[in-house]
Amino acid sequence: MDALLLLAGGRSQRATAAEVGVHPSTVRAWLRDPVFVEELVRVREAVAVRPLDAGRLMAVVDESAARLGGRDRGPVTAVIPVGASPARRRRLMADGIAQVLERSEEGPW
């Protein structure tokens, strides 16, 4: 949902990726997903309304979240402490990837 809002607000793919903590290729993959693109169009339309109707925007975002798998799934993040060894970094990233794969078996992704 953060990526939808950032892209709808005019952020670049690279800036969006950095902000939400994913690789730019992930954002490009999302933009090839017709469902994601449809929701992006909806959010862009809501953002384009001037003056900005925050209530309407949040309603659109909530609807998009439901269509994209619900808010309860949230992003997968891997917190890597400064100074972590290469082995620990790989282990933490592997745990994050495992979470994504488990979720992909559960939902529309």
N, C-alpha and C positions, 0 to 999 in steps of 0.2 A: 504494500500500500504506500509505503514511503516513496518507492520508485515511481509509482503512478503519479503521486502528487508533485514530485520533483520534475518529472518529464512534462507533466501538464503545465507546470509553471515556467517552462522554458529552459530548464537545465539541460546541458548536453548529456549524451550517453556516458561519456567518461566521468563527468562531475557527479552524475547520478550514481554510477558504480562506486566511486570513492565514498560518497556520502552514505550509501546503504551497506557498504562493506563487501561488495562482490567484484569479480573481475569484469572489465568492460564487455568481454564476450558473453557474459551471462545476461547483461542488459540487451545486447544484440539478439540473443536467443529469445528473450521475452518478447522483443519487438517482432519476432517472426511468428509468435503464437497468436492466432486470430482472436482468441478469447481475450488475451491481454490487450491487444490493440483495440478491440471493441470497448473495453473498459477504459482505456486511455482516452479514447474519443469522448466518452461520456464525461469523464473527469475534466478534460480540457474544455468542454462546452460549459460545465458548471463553473470553472475558473474564469472563463471569458465574460461571464455576466458582470456588468458594472452598474451600480456598485456591487461589490462582491457580497453575495448572500451566503454567509457562513453556515447557516442552518441547512440550506439546500445543498451546499457543497458537502457537508458532513453526511447528509442523507445519501447522496450519490456515492460517496466513499464507502459508507456502510453497505450499500447494495453491491458495489464492486467487490468488496471483501467477501461477502457471502457467495457471490458467483465464482470468485477465484479460490474458494476453499475455506473461507471463514477466518475470523480473527484469531480463533484459539490456536491456530497453527503457528502463527508468528514467524519471524525470521529465524534462521539457524545462524548462530554466531559461534565463532571459535575465539575465545579470549586467550591470547598468547602473551604471557608475561614477558616484560623486557628482560633480556638475558637468558631466556629459556634455551636449553640446548637444542641442537638440530633434531635429535631423537624425540625430545618432548614436543617440539613444534610439529613434527610429522604425526605424532600420536594424537595431538589435539585436533589437527586438521582432519585426520582419518576419522575421529569421532564425529566431527561435524558432517563429513561426507556420509557416514553411516546414518546419521539422523535424516539427511535429505533422502537417501535411498529408502529408508523405512517409511517416510512420509509419502514417497512416490507410489508405494504399494497401496497406501490407504486412500489417496484422493485423485483428483483430476489431473495432477501434474504428470 
